[in-house]
Structures are given as structure tokens and as C-alpha cells.
Amino acid sequence: MPFNGEKQCVGEDQPSDSDSSRFSESMASLSDSECSRKSFTSDSSSKSSSPASTSPPRVVTFDEVMAAARNLSNMTLAHEIAVNENFQLKQDALPENSLASRVKHIVHQAFWDVLQSELNAEPPEYEHAIKLFEEIREILLSFLTPGGNRLRNQICEVLDTDLIRQQAEHSAVDIQGLANYVISIMGKLCAPVRDDDIRELKATNDIVEVLRQIFHVLDLMKMDMVNFTIRSLRPHLQRQLVDYERTKFQEILEETPSALDQTTGWIKESVNELLSLSETALTPGAENSSKPSLSPTLVLNNSYLKLLQWDYQKKELPEDL
């Protein structure tokens, strides 16, 4: 609906809902600022190999970086849905006294004022109202399941914009009757939590205000539908989460080979430190032709201990932390 769309964000019922959207914002910032100015190269292999190697680093294109960002975003989203019972989508309201909020209110009000003047004109002008009913029809159809053919056909027949235009040309269109029909269909399709909103719609007499509130409630119904889908998907995601995250993580590494440079350096530093300690602990005359073996658990534990002494001003944290 023109001038009535609301921005969607990822969140929870609790005030901490901004945490799950913070990652998307940081990834968007990465894509817009850093990724547009330079390409990423994979030089880790050339650093660890012989200096005589003439193989150039593989250039990672902007599209590959964006694909990796999308994979990481999708993986994070799937993880939140699976483990966070309060995870849901909801509309992000603008700050009440912000400039954006005031501009939005003025533009919205101007649109509805124009519609009001058109419907009050002699003779009335119905074109904008017809376009609104056309958009309402598409939204209602999007709520239907594939098997709802009977209701689908009924909605298409009643909200046939070609027929409505013909009626408008002969001053025979019943805008209030069309709005009442839309409200009745919304009452059949909405979740029980929206019953009060439907009752308020039925009690409203001003046709412009009715249309305005219809779009508001339809936006709420969209969010209800999305959150219902999320709840339905959660058990399936919980069963498939480990395999899904492993696959997506591998795709990220293939598309951006340098994505774990900090992590690789962190682990190598831990290994070298443990090897150094093991060599100094060897007794004189002992067989030291082979390096001591280090278990993965020992390396990982030492790596975590190193984080306690991490210089955050000079070194970046490993990417997977």
C-alpha cells in the first residue's frame, strides 16, 4: 500500500531483540563500505609455502564476498530460529519525535487527505481507491493456502478491479460494501490475537479511515503469518541445524578463503607456544629427533587461555569467536 509500508527487523519479545539484528547491520556495513573499495585475496597459502612459489593469490570477487555474507547471515538466522524460542520478526517503529517519523507522518497524511478529497468530490474520483482494493486483493490472496481455491475465486470475483472500474464509471460502485467484504475476509484469515482489531474496523464509519486501518491490520497479519511459519519450521531446523551450519560454513570458506586468517594465526600461535614449552621440557640426551605430539584438546585449551592475555588494541579477535 503506498506510504504505509513498515520496515521489518529481526527481534524478540524482549528488549534484547536488537541483538539478533545487529549482525545483519554489521554485514550490511561491511558490504557497503569495505567490500566496495577492495577485493579480498587469499594469501595464506602463499605465506605458509615456499617463497619461491609463483602461484598468484586467488582474487575473490565482490559477488563472492556478498554470497559469503549472505550464507553467514542465513546461517546466523537459522541458528537463532532453532535455539531461541522467543525469536520472531516484528515491525521496527521509528523514534516518535525523530525527523524521519515526522516526515513519514506528513507524507502518509497527505496521501490519505488526497484520497478523502477525491471521494468527496462531485462526481467522486475512485481510481486511487480502486488501486488500493487491487493491492488489498493481492495481500488477501497471499494468505491463502494452495487448497483454498473456493475462497480465492470469491475474492477475485468480488475485488475484480475491471468490474469495479465499470461500476465507478456509472456511479454504481459501493466502496463501503467492498470495505466491509474485505473486513469479513480478514476476520476469517487473521489470528485470534487480531479479533479486537477486526471489531474496531467494523465499528469505523469513515471510509478513508477504514481503508487506512485495513492496511495497518494487514501488515500485522503479514507478521503473524511469518512468525507462524518460523514456529512451524523450528522443529525441522533443530533436527537439521548441525548439518546445515556445517554445509554453510564450508561454502563460506570456499567463497572467501581468507575468512579465517585470524583464527588460523591464533591456533598456529598456540601450537608453536606448546611446541616450544615441550622442547624446553625435554631432558638432556633424550631423543628429540621428532616433535612432541599435541592433542587437539590441548591446543584448543591453550588457545582459549591466550584470549585472557589478548591485546585487543593491536590484534583482532579470531573470526569465529
Kinemage of the C-alpha trace (Angstrom):
@kinemage 1
@onewidth
@group {chain A} dominant
@subgroup {mainchain}
@vectorlist {calphas} color= white
{ca met a 1} P 0.000 0.000 0.000
{ca pro a 2} L 1.525 3.383 -0.893
{ca phe a 3} L 3.032 5.201 2.073
{ca asn a 4} L 2.045 2.520 4.544
{ca gly a 5} L 4.895 0.019 4.431
{ca glu a 6} L 6.743 -0.698 7.634
{ca lys a 7} L 10.366 -1.746 7.833
{ca gln a 8} L 10.833 -5.243 9.163
{ca cys a 9} L 13.562 -6.257 11.546
{ca val a 10} L 14.593 -9.377 13.350
{ca gly a 11} L 13.967 -9.476 17.052
{ca glu a 12} L 12.401 -10.979 20.141
{ca asp a 13} L 9.617 -10.101 22.524
{ca gln a 14} L 12.250 -8.959 24.984
{ca pro a 15} L 14.245 -5.705 24.784
{ca ser a 16} L 17.200 -7.727 23.549
{ca asp a 17} L 15.623 -8.091 20.137
{ca ser a 18} L 18.214 -5.728 18.651
{ca asp a 19} L 20.949 -8.318 19.294
{ca ser a 20} L 19.786 -10.641 16.570
{ca ser a 21} L 19.534 -7.774 14.040
{ca arg a 22} L 22.939 -6.313 14.932
{ca phe a 23} L 24.714 -8.921 12.824
{ca ser a 24} L 22.684 -8.027 9.720
{ca glu a 25} L 23.532 -4.354 10.200
{ca ser a 26} L 27.246 -5.098 10.573
{ca met a 27} L 27.257 -7.283 7.483
{ca ala a 28} L 25.488 -4.553 5.512
{ca ser a 29} L 28.104 -2.065 6.693
{ca leu a 30} L 30.879 -4.420 5.615
{ca ser a 31} L 29.343 -4.874 2.196
{ca asp a 32} L 28.701 -1.176 1.600
{ca ser a 33} L 31.989 0.254 2.817
{ca glu a 34} L 34.833 -2.221 2.738
{ca cys a 35} L 33.722 -4.673 0.075
{ca ser a 36} L 33.015 -1.930 -2.452
{ca arg a 37} L 36.501 -0.440 -2.127
{ca lys a 38} L 38.692 -3.519 -2.370
{ca ser a 39} L 38.678 -7.178 -3.241
{ca phe a 40} L 39.798 -9.886 -0.880
{ca thr a 41} L 42.727 -12.092 -1.701
{ca ser a 42} L 43.687 -15.419 -0.327
{ca asp a 43} L 47.380 -15.201 0.500
{ca ser a 44} L 47.500 -17.539 3.452
{ca ser a 45} L 48.682 -20.416 1.326
{ca ser a 46} L 51.488 -18.376 -0.217
{ca lys a 47} L 52.635 -17.223 3.224
{ca ser a 48} L 52.941 -20.730 4.531
{ca ser a 49} L 54.520 -22.170 1.412
{ca ser a 50} L 57.947 -21.650 -0.080
{ca pro a 51} L 58.873 -18.073 -1.035
{ca ala a 52} L 59.806 -19.374 -4.461
{ca ser a 53} L 56.169 -20.144 -5.225
{ca thr a 54} L 54.982 -18.205 -8.260
{ca ser a 55} L 51.272 -19.001 -7.880
{ca pro a 56} L 49.385 -15.729 -7.530
{ca pro a 57} L 46.764 -15.394 -4.795
{ca arg a 58} L 43.238 -16.118 -5.950
{ca val a 59} L 41.210 -12.939 -6.215
{ca val a 60} L 37.842 -13.132 -4.511
{ca thr a 61} L 35.278 -11.083 -6.402
{ca phe a 62} L 32.720 -8.751 -4.878
{ca asp a 63} L 29.913 -11.168 -5.786
{ca glu a 64} L 31.685 -13.990 -3.958
{ca val a 65} L 32.129 -11.835 -0.880
{ca met a 66} L 28.433 -10.912 -0.965
{ca ala a 67} L 27.487 -14.579 -1.396
{ca ala a 68} L 29.594 -15.464 1.633
{ca ala a 69} L 27.942 -12.671 3.622
{ca arg a 70} L 24.503 -13.969 2.672
{ca asn a 71} L 25.475 -17.509 3.672
{ca leu a 72} L 26.753 -16.282 7.030
{ca ser a 73} L 23.619 -14.197 7.559
{ca asn a 74} L 21.375 -17.143 6.668
{ca met a 75} L 23.347 -19.438 8.967
{ca thr a 76} L 23.011 -16.974 11.841
{ca leu a 77} L 19.292 -16.582 11.161
{ca ala a 78} L 18.744 -20.353 11.102
{ca his a 79} L 20.704 -20.712 14.346
{ca glu a 80} L 18.602 -18.036 16.079
{ca ile a 81} L 15.348 -19.627 14.929
{ca ala a 82} L 16.448 -23.062 16.144
{ca val a 83} L 17.787 -22.157 19.591
{ca asn a 84} L 15.813 -19.027 20.530
{ca glu a 85} L 12.209 -19.777 21.439
{ca asn a 86} L 11.394 -16.046 21.555
{ca phe a 87} L 12.764 -15.303 18.104
{ca gln a 88} L 10.311 -13.529 15.826
{ca leu a 89} L 10.007 -10.822 13.205
{ca lys a 90} L 8.357 -7.578 14.090
{ca gln a 91} L 7.925 -4.094 12.738
{ca asp a 92} L 10.536 -1.524 13.588
{ca ala a 93} L 8.845 1.692 14.641
{ca leu a 94} L 10.678 4.958 14.080
{ca pro a 95} L 11.515 7.102 17.138
{ca glu a 96} L 8.435 9.148 17.951
{ca asn a 97} L 9.930 12.634 17.639
{ca ser a 98} L 12.552 11.902 15.004
{ca leu a 99} L 12.706 13.745 11.690
{ca ala a 100} L 12.062 10.520 9.773
{ca ser a 101} L 8.963 9.849 11.864
{ca arg a 102} L 7.567 13.343 11.264
{ca val a 103} L 8.259 13.192 7.526
{ca lys a 104} L 6.616 9.792 7.318
{ca his a 105} L 3.532 11.039 9.155
{ca ile a 106} L 3.231 14.094 6.902
{ca val a 107} L 3.566 12.060 3.705
{ca his a 108} L 1.074 9.447 4.888
{ca gln a 109} L -1.404 12.083 5.960
{ca ala a 110} L -1.081 13.869 2.622
{ca phe a 111} L -1.858 10.651 0.748
{ca trp a 112} L -4.998 9.943 2.769
{ca asp a 113} L -6.105 13.581 2.568
{ca val a 114} L -5.919 13.389 -1.231
{ca leu a 115} L -7.974 10.194 -1.189
{ca gln a 116} L -10.541 11.861 1.063
{ca ser a 117} L -10.880 14.830 -1.277
{ca glu a 118} L -11.260 12.552 -4.304
{ca leu a 119} L -14.043 10.520 -2.706
{ca asn a 120} L -15.829 13.694 -1.549
{ca ala a 121} L -15.642 15.324 -4.980
{ca glu a 122} L -18.671 15.708 -7.268
{ca pro a 123} L -18.615 13.346 -9.023
{ca pro a 124} L -16.326 11.171 -6.855
{ca glu a 125} L -12.962 10.040 -8.247
{ca tyr a 126} L -12.422 6.349 -7.480
{ca glu a 127} L -9.169 5.486 -9.292
{ca his a 128} L -6.891 5.659 -6.234
{ca ala a 129} L -9.403 3.746 -4.131
{ca ile a 130} L -9.629 1.051 -6.816
{ca lys a 131} L -5.842 0.678 -6.816
{ca leu a 132} L -5.937 0.241 -3.051
{ca phe a 133} L -8.527 -2.526 -3.365
{ca glu a 134} L -6.349 -4.163 -6.010
{ca glu a 135} L -3.436 -4.234 -3.586
{ca ile a 136} L -5.689 -5.472 -0.784
{ca arg a 137} L -6.838 -8.313 -3.034
{ca glu a 138} L -3.242 -9.437 -3.671
{ca ile a 139} L -2.429 -9.350 0.035
{ca leu a 140} L -5.500 -11.414 0.913
{ca leu a 141} L -4.640 -13.970 -1.777
{ca ser a 142} L -1.123 -14.284 -0.358
{ca phe a 143} L -2.606 -15.524 2.929
{ca leu a 144} L -4.428 -18.439 1.299
{ca thr a 145} L -3.112 -21.988 1.259
{ca pro a 146} L -2.760 -23.773 -2.100
{ca gly a 147} L -6.021 -25.638 -1.471
{ca gly a 148} L -8.161 -22.562 -0.815
{ca asn a 149} L -9.500 -22.320 -4.365
{ca arg a 150} L -13.095 -21.540 -3.413
{ca leu a 151} L -12.204 -18.524 -1.296
{ca arg a 152} L -9.580 -17.484 -3.826
{ca asn a 153} L -12.156 -17.408 -6.613
{ca gln a 154} L -14.609 -15.495 -4.437
{ca ile a 155} L -12.036 -12.822 -3.559
{ca cys a 156} L -11.061 -12.434 -7.212
{ca glu a 157} L -14.697 -12.063 -8.241
{ca val a 158} L -15.693 -9.531 -5.592
{ca leu a 159} L -12.482 -7.481 -5.894
{ca asp a 160} L -12.371 -7.604 -9.692
{ca thr a 161} L -10.860 -4.187 -10.417
{ca asp a 162} L -12.063 -4.154 -14.022
{ca leu a 163} L -15.633 -4.656 -12.840
{ca ile a 164} L -15.203 -2.055 -10.094
{ca arg a 165} L -13.972 0.482 -12.663
{ca gln a 166} L -17.005 -0.180 -14.841
{ca gln a 167} L -19.259 0.361 -11.831
{ca ala a 168} L -17.383 3.567 -10.976
{ca glu a 169} L -17.925 4.927 -14.476
{ca his a 170} L -21.674 4.587 -13.930
{ca ser a 171} L -21.528 5.837 -10.313
{ca ala a 172} L -22.684 2.423 -9.132
{ca val a 173} L -19.674 1.334 -7.083
{ca asp a 174} L -20.177 0.611 -3.369
{ca ile a 175} L -16.831 1.400 -1.736
{ca gln a 176} L -18.183 0.865 1.777
{ca gly a 177} L -19.615 -2.513 0.769
{ca leu a 178} L -16.259 -3.581 -0.685
{ca ala a 179} L -14.512 -2.499 2.516
{ca asn a 180} L -16.991 -4.487 4.623
{ca tyr a 181} L -16.334 -7.567 2.487
{ca val a 182} L -12.578 -7.156 2.934
{ca ile a 183} L -13.002 -6.869 6.703
{ca ser a 184} L -15.103 -10.045 6.805
{ca ile a 185} L -12.423 -11.966 4.878
{ca met a 186} L -9.722 -10.597 7.166
{ca gly a 187} L -11.721 -11.869 10.144
{ca lys a 188} L -11.662 -15.370 8.657
{ca leu a 189} L -7.938 -15.322 7.900
{ca cys a 190} L -6.458 -13.498 10.891
{ca ala a 191} L -5.066 -14.985 14.080
{ca pro a 192} L -7.248 -14.746 17.225
{ca val a 193} L -4.965 -12.010 18.545
{ca arg a 194} L -6.311 -9.715 15.788
{ca asp a 195} L -10.001 -10.140 16.651
{ca asp a 196} L -10.090 -6.838 18.537
{ca asp a 197} L -8.588 -5.041 15.539
{ca ile a 198} L -11.270 -6.527 13.288
{ca arg a 199} L -14.011 -5.356 15.654
{ca glu a 200} L -12.578 -1.834 15.609
{ca leu a 201} L -12.570 -1.894 11.814
{ca lys a 202} L -16.230 -2.888 11.746
{ca ala a 203} L -17.090 -0.034 14.109
{ca thr a 204} L -15.354 2.621 11.979
{ca asn a 205} L -17.654 4.624 9.696
{ca asp a 206} L -15.223 6.894 7.825
{ca ile a 207} L -14.318 5.015 4.626
{ca val a 208} L -10.859 6.612 4.334
{ca glu a 209} L -10.017 5.727 7.932
{ca val a 210} L -11.342 2.217 7.304
{ca leu a 211} L -9.015 1.767 4.323
{ca arg a 212} L -6.122 3.179 6.303
{ca gln a 213} L -6.678 0.806 9.206
{ca ile a 214} L -7.246 -2.132 6.851
{ca phe a 215} L -3.693 -1.758 5.579
{ca his a 216} L -2.377 -1.414 9.119
{ca val a 217} L -4.065 -4.639 10.221
{ca leu a 218} L -2.951 -6.407 7.035
{ca asp a 219} L 0.643 -5.505 7.899
{ca leu a 220} L 0.143 -7.043 11.334
{ca met a 221} L -1.353 -10.155 9.753
{ca lys a 222} L 1.694 -10.479 7.495
{ca met a 223} L 3.954 -10.531 10.535
{ca asp a 224} L 1.674 -13.058 12.231
{ca met a 225} L 1.921 -15.310 9.190
{ca val a 226} L 5.712 -15.058 9.037
{ca asn a 227} L 6.103 -15.770 12.751
{ca phe a 228} L 3.732 -18.731 12.480
{ca thr a 229} L 5.926 -20.091 9.686
{ca ile a 230} L 9.013 -19.610 11.856
{ca arg a 231} L 7.422 -21.553 14.716
{ca ser a 232} L 6.441 -24.314 12.298
{ca leu a 233} L 9.974 -24.537 10.900
{ca arg a 234} L 11.728 -24.558 14.277
{ca pro a 235} L 11.460 -28.340 14.989
{ca his a 236} L 12.732 -29.146 11.495
{ca leu a 237} L 15.622 -26.693 11.816
{ca gln a 238} L 16.565 -28.107 15.196
{ca arg a 239} L 16.939 -31.560 13.639
{ca gln a 240} L 18.915 -30.306 10.652
{ca leu a 241} L 20.860 -27.458 12.246
{ca val a 242} L 24.252 -29.146 12.661
{ca asp a 243} L 24.418 -30.400 9.085
{ca tyr a 244} L 23.074 -27.105 7.748
{ca glu a 245} L 25.629 -24.994 9.626
{ca arg a 246} L 28.467 -27.301 8.613
{ca thr a 247} L 27.472 -27.045 4.944
{ca lys a 248} L 27.044 -23.264 5.033
{ca phe a 249} L 30.329 -22.812 6.878
{ca gln a 250} L 32.136 -24.821 4.206
{ca glu a 251} L 30.506 -22.699 1.483
{ca ile a 252} L 31.750 -19.553 3.195
{ca leu a 253} L 35.306 -20.888 3.286
{ca glu a 254} L 35.169 -21.853 -0.378
{ca glu a 255} L 33.863 -18.447 -1.446
{ca thr a 256} L 36.160 -16.447 0.859
{ca pro a 257} L 39.341 -18.458 1.544
{ca ser a 258} L 40.783 -15.703 3.732
{ca ala a 259} L 37.748 -15.641 6.012
{ca leu a 260} L 39.596 -17.436 8.841
{ca asp a 261} L 43.050 -15.850 8.632
{ca gln a 262} L 42.865 -14.525 12.202
{ca thr a 263} L 41.619 -17.860 13.521
{ca thr a 264} L 44.361 -19.780 11.711
{ca gly a 265} L 47.041 -17.457 13.088
{ca trp a 266} L 45.583 -17.768 16.602
{ca ile a 267} L 45.737 -21.576 16.525
{ca lys a 268} L 49.223 -21.626 14.944
{ca glu a 269} L 50.488 -19.317 17.657
{ca ser a 270} L 49.097 -21.655 20.297
{ca val a 271} L 50.692 -24.697 18.640
{ca asn a 272} L 54.095 -23.003 18.408
{ca glu a 273} L 53.906 -21.982 22.055
{ca leu a 274} L 53.111 -25.540 23.163
{ca leu a 275} L 55.885 -26.973 20.986
{ca ser a 276} L 58.347 -24.521 22.472
{ca leu a 277} L 57.349 -25.498 26.003
{ca ser a 278} L 57.596 -29.193 25.140
{ca glu a 279} L 61.088 -28.823 23.687
{ca thr a 280} L 62.416 -26.961 26.716
{ca ala a 281} L 60.970 -29.659 28.971
{ca leu a 282} L 62.935 -32.440 27.275
{ca thr a 283} L 65.770 -33.856 29.395
{ca pro a 284} L 69.322 -33.565 28.009
{ca gly a 285} L 70.262 -36.540 25.882
{ca ala a 286} L 66.672 -37.557 25.275
{ca glu a 287} L 65.599 -38.454 21.792
{ca asn a 288} L 64.339 -35.224 20.253
{ca ser a 289} L 64.517 -36.017 16.572
{ca ser a 290} L 60.708 -35.932 16.325
{ca lys a 291} L 58.452 -33.178 17.554
{ca pro a 292} L 56.214 -33.992 20.507
{ca ser a 293} L 52.602 -34.745 19.626
{ca leu a 294} L 49.925 -32.317 20.706
{ca ser a 295} L 46.305 -33.271 21.176
{ca pro a 296} L 43.612 -31.042 19.645
{ca thr a 297} L 42.099 -30.564 23.095
{ca leu a 298} L 45.397 -29.302 24.499
{ca val a 299} L 45.829 -26.883 21.611
{ca leu a 300} L 42.272 -25.606 21.954
{ca asn a 301} L 42.550 -25.148 25.726
{ca asn a 302} L 45.793 -23.221 25.338
{ca ser a 303} L 44.232 -21.095 22.606
{ca tyr a 304} L 41.397 -20.096 24.915
{ca leu a 305} L 43.870 -19.282 27.678
{ca lys a 306} L 45.686 -16.966 25.294
{ca leu a 307} L 42.493 -14.944 24.923
{ca leu a 308} L 42.821 -13.922 28.581
{ca gln a 309} L 46.030 -12.080 27.680
{ca trp a 310} L 44.830 -10.851 24.285
{ca asp a 311} L 45.893 -7.351 23.245
{ca tyr a 312} L 42.615 -6.077 21.814
{ca gln a 313} L 44.187 -2.780 20.745
{ca lys a 314} L 46.735 -4.375 18.422
{ca lys a 315} L 45.204 -7.722 17.423
{ca glu a 316} L 41.802 -8.592 16.058
{ca leu a 317} L 39.845 -11.396 17.652
{ca pro a 318} L 39.561 -14.667 15.700
{ca glu a 319} L 36.674 -14.528 13.236
{ca asp a 320} L 34.748 -17.468 14.705
{ca leu a 321} L 34.547 -16.033 18.223
